[in-house]
Amino acid sequence: MDAKEAETIAKGFIKQRHPRVERIFFRTMHREGDAWVLHGEVEFKQVYFFAAVRSFKLQVSTNTGEVTSYEEANLQNAKKQGQEKSS
């Protein structure tokens, strides 16, 4: 499995979780052992014109092609956590 296939699987998984997705942005993608690790942001509609943006970390197994791990956080919280770590 290459990076493009991992990205396609990740997009499909996120679209199933958030049917009203508007944008998926991958920040980083790297291979870690037998898995591809993808970090990024997903933007989706919640109610009417309100959109939510969240950061995510997703792992795709190179052996099975399945998502083995998925973590999601509100983008504001993720940015605050990043600022606290760098302080």
C-alpha positions, 0 to 999 in steps of 0.5 A: 500500500502506498501513501495515495491508497492510505489517503483514499481510505482515510477520506472514505472513513472520515466521510462515513463519520461526517456525512456533511464533510466539506473539506479534508486537509492532510497536514502530514503523512508518514509510515510508522511500522506497518501503518500509515499515520495521517494528521490533518483537519476536517471541516463539516457542516453542523447546523444551517450555516455553522461549520465545525473544524476538527483536527485528526490523527488516523492510522491505516494498516498497510497489511489489511488496508483498514483504519486501526486508530482514529483520534479527533479533537476540536481545533481550538483545543488542539491549538491550545494543547500545542501552545501549552506543550511549546511553553 
